[in-house]
């Protein structure tokens, strides 16, 4: 399964950029974001997204 991870703006929470990753990469990305206080939005990726 693939997930879209969007990095959110610190001030207003709007998406700044996004990437599509496989399930195995989600934990690593979440751990890195937590270490620096970055806000993320994670959702299942559309089949057409890549």
Residue pairs with C-beta under 8 A, 6 or more apart in sequence:
1 22
1 23
1 44
2 20
2 21
2 22
2 23
2 44
2 45
2 49
2 50
3 20
3 21
3 22
3 23
3 26
3 42
3 43
3 44
3 45
4 18
4 19
4 20
4 42
4 43
4 44
4 45
4 46
4 49
5 18
5 19
5 20
5 21
5 26
5 29
5 40
5 41
5 42
6 15
6 16
6 17
6 18
6 40
6 41
6 42
7 15
7 16
7 17
7 18
7 33
7 38
7 39
7 40
8 14
8 15
8 16
8 38
8 39
8 40
8 41
9 15
9 16
9 39
10 39
13 39
15 41
20 45
20 49
20 50
21 29
26 42
29 40
30 40
30 42
32 38
33 39
33 40
